[in-house]
Amino acid sequence: MFTISKEFHFSASHQLSGLAEGHPCSRLHGHNYVIKVFLRGNLNKEGFVQDYNDLKPISDWVDNVLDHRNLNEVFDFQTSVENMSQYIFQQFKPQFPLLYAVEMSETPKTNCRYEE
């Protein structure tokens, strides 16, 4: 069994609601996000788990839907990396059955990993 991964990068803003008064994330702010998708499986006849070129729909979605956007206008839920990681997994699992996990980070020091 093999696990492969690919990273996607985008910049966006968001604002979290329901936080304590004065919490910095309750103000509109931005991040340079990193999404990392993991696919797990056996090798196909070409010697791949999945051809990385096949992941272009994810790249296109990140570039066209998320990049340089206010994420509160994209999603109808609290835009925490936890919620977004789960959403991205559920969005792409039907198209990529080998999708095993999605990781997302807002900063180099923070990270969320969603697995089914």
TORPA-4810 file (N, C-alpha, C, O; in nm, 3 decimals):
<nodes>
NODE_1_0.086_-0.118_0.000_0.000_0.000_0.000_0.090_0.124_0.000_0.187_0.131_0.075_M
NODE_2_0.056_0.220_-0.084_0.132_0.344_-0.098_0.043_0.463_-0.065_-0.078_0.458_-0.086_F
NODE_3_0.103_0.569_-0.014_0.034_0.696_0.009_0.112_0.805_-0.063_0.232_0.820_-0.043_T
NODE_4_0.042_0.881_-0.147_0.102_0.995_-0.215_0.032_1.122_-0.169_-0.078_1.117_-0.114_I
NODE_5_0.098_1.235_-0.192_0.035_1.362_-0.154_0.071_1.470_-0.255_0.170_1.460_-0.327_S
NODE_6_-0.012_1.571_-0.259_0.012_1.688_-0.344_-0.037_1.811_-0.270_-0.142_1.809_-0.206_K
NODE_7_0.041_1.920_-0.280_0.006_2.046_-0.215_-0.053_2.145_-0.313_-0.019_2.148_-0.432_E
NODE_8_-0.144_2.226_-0.260_-0.205_2.336_-0.334_-0.199_2.458_-0.243_-0.222_2.447_-0.123_F
NODE_9_-0.170_2.574_-0.299_-0.153_2.697_-0.221_-0.250_2.803_-0.269_-0.279_2.814_-0.389_H
NODE_10_-0.301_2.883_-0.174_-0.384_2.996_-0.210_-0.383_3.097_-0.097_-0.350_3.065_0.017_F
NODE_11_-0.417_3.219_-0.130_-0.428_3.328_-0.032_-0.573_3.372_-0.027_-0.638_3.388_-0.130_S
NODE_12_-0.623_3.393_0.096_-0.762_3.433_0.111_-0.783_3.496_0.248_-0.698_3.485_0.337_A
NODE_13_-0.897_3.562_0.263_-0.934_3.621_0.392_-1.053_3.546_0.448_-1.122_3.473_0.376_S
NODE_14_-1.075_3.564_0.576_-1.194_3.512_0.641_-1.209_3.579_0.777_-1.121_3.652_0.824_H
NODE_15_-1.322_3.553_0.838_-1.355_3.608_0.968_-1.436_3.502_1.041_-1.537_3.454_0.989_Q
NODE_16_-1.393_3.467_1.161_-1.463_3.364_1.238_-1.562_3.430_1.334_-1.531_3.532_1.396_L
NODE_17_-1.679_3.371_1.346_-1.782_3.427_1.433_-1.793_3.343_1.560_-1.746_3.229_1.566_S
NODE_18_-1.856_3.402_1.663_-1.883_3.332_1.786_-1.764_3.320_1.880_-1.770_3.245_1.977_G
NODE_19_-1.658_3.391_1.852_-1.539_3.386_1.938_-1.550_3.490_2.048_-1.631_3.581_2.042_L
NODE_20_-1.466_3.474_2.149_-1.465_3.570_2.260_-1.435_3.710_2.209_-1.360_3.727_2.112_A
NODE_21_-1.493_3.809_2.275_-1.470_3.948_2.236_-1.320_3.977_2.239_-1.250_3.941_2.333_E
NODE_22_-1.272_4.042_2.135_-1.131_4.076_2.124_-1.044_3.967_2.063_-0.925_3.988_2.043_G
NODE_23_-1.102_3.850_2.034_-1.023_3.743_1.972_-0.978_3.791_1.834_-1.060_3.840_1.757_H
NODE_24_-0.850_3.778_1.801_-0.800_3.832_1.674_-0.866_3.769_1.551_-0.874_3.834_1.447_P
NODE_25_-0.911_3.646_1.562_-0.972_3.581_1.445_-1.116_3.626_1.420_-1.176_3.589_1.319_C
NODE_26_-1.171_3.706_1.514_-1.306_3.758_1.491_-1.304_3.878_1.398_-1.409_3.922_1.349_S
NODE_27_-1.185_3.931_1.373_-1.169_4.040_1.275_-1.138_3.980_1.138_-1.082_3.871_1.128_R
NODE_28_-1.175_4.052_1.033_-1.139_4.008_0.898_-0.986_4.006_0.887_-0.920_4.105_0.919_L
NODE_29_-0.932_3.894_0.843_-0.788_3.879_0.831_-0.758_3.777_0.721_-0.849_3.709_0.673_H
NODE_30_-0.633_3.766_0.682_-0.597_3.677_0.573_-0.488_3.578_0.609_-0.417_3.594_0.708_G
NODE_31_-0.478_3.476_0.527_-0.376_3.372_0.542_-0.324_3.330_0.405_-0.389_3.351_0.303_H
NODE_32_-0.207_3.272_0.407_-0.154_3.199_0.292_-0.175_3.052_0.324_-0.096_2.990_0.395_N
NODE_33_-0.281_2.996_0.269_-0.323_2.860_0.302_-0.244_2.757_0.220_-0.199_2.783_0.109_Y
NODE_34_-0.231_2.639_0.281_-0.176_2.523_0.211_-0.276_2.409_0.232_-0.314_2.377_0.344_V
NODE_35_-0.316_2.348_0.121_-0.399_2.228_0.124_-0.311_2.114_0.075_-0.242_2.127_-0.026_I
NODE_36_-0.314_2.004_0.145_-0.239_1.886_0.105_-0.336_1.769_0.100_-0.399_1.736_0.200_K
NODE_37_-0.347_1.707_-0.018_-0.434_1.591_-0.032_-0.349_1.465_-0.033_-0.240_1.462_-0.089_V
NODE_38_-0.402_1.360_0.029_-0.334_1.231_0.038_-0.421_1.126_-0.029_-0.541_1.117_-0.002_F
NODE_39_-0.360_1.046_-0.115_-0.428_0.935_-0.180_-0.354_0.808_-0.143_-0.231_0.805_-0.141_L
NODE_40_-0.430_0.702_-0.115_-0.371_0.576_-0.071_-0.422_0.463_-0.159_-0.542_0.452_-0.186_R
NODE_41_-0.329_0.378_-0.205_-0.369_0.263_-0.285_-0.250_0.184_-0.332_-0.136_0.213_-0.296_G
NODE_42_-0.278_0.085_-0.411_-0.174_0.005_-0.474_-0.133_0.069_-0.605_-0.202_0.158_-0.656_N
NODE_43_-0.023_0.025_-0.660_0.025_0.080_-0.786_-0.058_0.030_-0.903_-0.095_-0.088_-0.908_L
NODE_44_-0.086_0.119_-0.996_-0.154_0.080_-1.119_-0.050_0.029_-1.219_0.068_0.018_-1.186_N
NODE_45_-0.093_-0.003_-1.341_-0.001_-0.062_-1.439_0.109_0.035_-1.480_0.214_-0.010_-1.528_K
NODE_46_0.089_0.165_-1.463_0.193_0.264_-1.494_0.291_0.283_-1.379_0.391_0.353_-1.393_E
NODE_47_0.262_0.220_-1.264_0.348_0.235_-1.148_0.312_0.352_-1.058_0.393_0.394_-0.976_G
NODE_48_0.190_0.404_-1.073_0.140_0.516_-0.994_0.030_0.469_-0.899_-0.040_0.371_-0.928_F
NODE_49_0.015_0.538_-0.787_-0.109_0.528_-0.711_-0.215_0.605_-0.789_-0.325_0.555_-0.813_V
NODE_50_-0.180_0.727_-0.828_-0.266_0.814_-0.910_-0.172_0.908_-0.984_-0.078_0.961_-0.924_Q
NODE_51_-0.195_0.930_-1.109_-0.116_1.027_-1.184_-0.143_1.165_-1.126_-0.259_1.206_-1.115_D
NODE_52_-0.037_1.238_-1.088_-0.055_1.371_-1.031_-0.129_1.464_-1.127_-0.198_1.557_-1.083_Y
NODE_53_-0.115_1.442_-1.256_-0.187_1.525_-1.354_-0.338_1.509_-1.341_-0.414_1.600_-1.376_N
NODE_54_-0.383_1.394_-1.291_-0.526_1.372_-1.273_-0.586_1.464_-1.167_-0.708_1.483_-1.162_D
NODE_55_-0.500_1.523_-1.082_-0.548_1.607_-0.972_-0.572_1.752_-1.015_-0.601_1.838_-0.932_L
NODE_56_-0.562_1.779_-1.144_-0.584_1.915_-1.195_-0.719_1.973_-1.156_-0.727_2.094_-1.132_K
NODE_57_-0.828_1.894_-1.149_-0.955_1.953_-1.104_-0.946_2.015_-0.964_-1.013_2.115_-0.937_P
NODE_58_-0.865_1.959_-0.877_-0.848_2.017_-0.744_-0.773_2.149_-0.756_-0.811_2.249_-0.696_I
NODE_59_-0.666_2.149_-0.834_-0.589_2.271_-0.856_-0.675_2.381_-0.916_-0.669_2.496_-0.873_S
NODE_60_-0.755_2.345_-1.016_-0.843_2.444_-1.079_-0.944_2.500_-0.980_-0.970_2.620_-0.979_D
NODE_61_-1.001_2.413_-0.897_-1.099_2.456_-0.798_-1.036_2.551_-0.697_-1.094_2.655_-0.665_W
NODE_62_-0.917_2.517_-0.649_-0.847_2.604_-0.554_-0.822_2.740_-0.618_-0.848_2.843_-0.557_V
NODE_63_-0.770_2.740_-0.740_-0.737_2.865_-0.809_-0.860_2.950_-0.841_-0.857_3.072_-0.828_D
NODE_64_-0.968_2.885_-0.883_-1.085_2.959_-0.931_-1.188_2.990_-0.823_-1.264_3.086_-0.836_N
NODE_65_-1.192_2.910_-0.717_-1.296_2.928_-0.615_-1.240_2.990_-0.487_-1.307_3.071_-0.423_V
NODE_66_-1.118_2.952_-0.448_-1.066_2.995_-0.318_-0.966_3.109_-0.324_-0.965_3.194_-0.235_L
NODE_67_-0.882_3.111_-0.424_-0.769_3.206_-0.425_-0.816_3.350_-0.433_-0.898_3.387_-0.517_D
NODE_68_-0.761_3.432_-0.344_-0.789_3.575_-0.336_-0.939_3.604_-0.320_-0.994_3.692_-0.387_H
NODE_69_-1.001_3.528_-0.231_-1.143_3.545_-0.200_-1.161_3.566_-0.050_-1.072_3.537_0.030_R
NODE_70_-1.277_3.616_-0.015_-1.321_3.616_0.124_-1.394_3.483_0.142_-1.501_3.463_0.085_N
NODE_71_-1.338_3.392_0.220_-1.393_3.257_0.233_-1.531_3.256_0.295_-1.606_3.160_0.277_L
NODE_72_-1.567_3.361_0.369_-1.703_3.371_0.423_-1.806_3.390_0.312_-1.924_3.363_0.333_N
NODE_73_-1.763_3.435_0.196_-1.853_3.450_0.082_-1.855_3.325_-0.005_-1.941_3.311_-0.092_E
NODE_74_-1.760_3.233_0.017_-1.752_3.109_-0.059_-1.829_2.998_0.012_-1.903_2.923_-0.052_V
NODE_75_-1.813_2.987_0.143_-1.873_2.879_0.222_-1.987_2.932_0.308_-1.988_3.048_0.348_F
NODE_76_-2.083_2.844_0.337_-2.195_2.882_0.422_-2.181_2.822_0.562_-2.280_2.791_0.628_D
NODE_77_-2.056_2.805_0.606_-2.027_2.752_0.739_-1.907_2.827_0.796_-1.840_2.900_0.725_F
NODE_78_-1.882_2.808_0.924_-1.767_2.869_0.991_-1.639_2.824_0.919_-1.614_2.704_0.905_Q
NODE_79_-1.559_2.919_0.874_-1.445_2.888_0.787_-1.318_2.853_0.865_-1.211_2.908_0.839_T
NODE_80_-1.331_2.763_0.960_-1.214_2.710_1.029_-1.147_2.608_0.937_-1.211_2.552_0.848_S
NODE_81_-1.018_2.585_0.957_-0.950_2.485_0.875_-1.010_2.347_0.898_-1.007_2.262_0.808_V
NODE_82_-1.064_2.322_1.016_-1.128_2.194_1.042_-1.248_2.174_0.949_-1.260_2.071_0.883_E
NODE_83_-1.337_2.273_0.946_-1.455_2.261_0.861_-1.419_2.259_0.713_-1.478_2.183_0.636_N
NODE_84_-1.324_2.341_0.674_-1.287_2.345_0.532_-1.217_2.216_0.488_-1.238_2.170_0.376_M
NODE_85_-1.136_2.157_0.575_-1.069_2.030_0.541_-1.172_1.921_0.515_-1.161_1.846_0.419_S
NODE_86_-1.271_1.914_0.602_-1.376_1.814_0.584_-1.455_1.840_0.456_-1.484_1.746_0.381_Q
NODE_87_-1.489_1.965_0.430_-1.563_1.999_0.309_-1.485_1.958_0.184_-1.542_1.897_0.093_Y
NODE_88_-1.357_1.992_0.180_-1.274_1.960_0.062_-1.266_1.809_0.043_-1.276_1.761_-0.070_I
NODE_89_-1.249_1.736_0.151_-1.248_1.590_0.141_-1.378_1.540_0.079_-1.376_1.463_-0.018_F
NODE_90_-1.491_1.584_0.134_-1.620_1.538_0.085_-1.648_1.583_-0.058_-1.716_1.514_-0.134_Q
NODE_91_-1.596_1.699_-0.095_-1.614_1.752_-0.230_-1.544_1.663_-0.334_-1.598_1.640_-0.442_Q
NODE_92_-1.425_1.615_-0.301_-1.343_1.545_-0.401_-1.337_1.394_-0.386_-1.288_1.326_-0.476_F
NODE_93_-1.385_1.339_-0.277_-1.382_1.194_-0.257_-1.456_1.119_-0.369_-1.405_1.017_-0.416_K
NODE_94_-1.574_1.164_-0.414_-1.641_1.091_-0.522_-1.558_1.085_-0.652_-1.561_0.985_-0.723_P
NODE_95_-1.486_1.191_-0.681_-1.407_1.196_-0.803_-1.273_1.123_-0.788_-1.217_1.073_-0.885_Q
NODE_96_-1.224_1.115_-0.664_-1.095_1.052_-0.636_-1.114_0.949_-0.525_-1.089_0.978_-0.408_F
NODE_97_-1.158_0.829_-0.560_-1.188_0.727_-0.459_-1.068_0.691_-0.370_-1.088_0.643_-0.258_P
NODE_98_-0.947_0.714_-0.417_-0.828_0.684_-0.337_-0.794_0.795_-0.237_-0.699_0.782_-0.161_L
NODE_99_-0.872_0.904_-0.239_-0.847_1.013_-0.146_-0.860_0.959_-0.004_-0.962_0.901_0.033_L
NODE_100_-0.756_0.980_0.074_-0.749_0.924_0.208_-0.761_1.032_0.316_-0.824_1.011_0.419_Y
NODE_101_-0.700_1.149_0.289_-0.700_1.255_0.390_-0.677_1.389_0.322_-0.623_1.396_0.212_A
NODE_102_-0.720_1.495_0.390_-0.693_1.632_0.348_-0.635_1.705_0.468_-0.691_1.703_0.577_V
NODE_103_-0.521_1.769_0.446_-0.461_1.856_0.547_-0.472_1.999_0.499_-0.465_2.027_0.379_E
NODE_104_-0.489_2.088_0.594_-0.499_2.230_0.560_-0.432_2.310_0.670_-0.449_2.281_0.789_M
NODE_105_-0.356_2.410_0.630_-0.292_2.497_0.728_-0.311_2.642_0.689_-0.317_2.678_0.571_S
NODE_106_-0.322_2.726_0.792_-0.330_2.871_0.774_-0.193_2.936_0.791_-0.164_3.039_0.732_E
NODE_107_-0.112_2.873_0.873_0.022_2.924_0.901_0.119_2.807_0.900_0.076_2.692_0.908_T
NODE_108_0.248_2.833_0.891_0.345_2.723_0.893_0.344_2.643_1.025_0.397_2.533_1.030_P
NODE_109_0.283_2.699_1.129_0.286_2.632_1.260_0.154_2.566_1.298_0.146_2.503_1.403_K
NODE_110_0.051_2.580_1.215_-0.078_2.519_1.247_-0.124_2.429_1.134_-0.094_2.455_1.018_T
NODE_111_-0.197_2.324_1.170_-0.235_2.226_1.069_-0.356_2.147_1.117_-0.371_2.120_1.236_N
NODE_112_-0.442_2.111_1.023_-0.554_2.022_1.052_-0.552_1.911_0.948_-0.529_1.935_0.829_C
NODE_113_-0.575_1.789_0.993_-0.583_1.674_0.901_-0.719_1.610_0.919_-0.756_1.572_1.030_R
NODE_114_-0.795_1.598_0.809_-0.925_1.530_0.811_-0.911_1.398_0.738_-0.863_1.393_0.625_Y
NODE_115_-0.953_1.291_0.805_-0.960_1.157_0.747_-1.101_1.107_0.763_-1.166_1.135_0.864_E
NODE_116_-1.148_1.033_0.665_-1.283_0.978_0.673_-1.293_0.881_0.789_-1.399_0.824_0.812_E
</nodes>
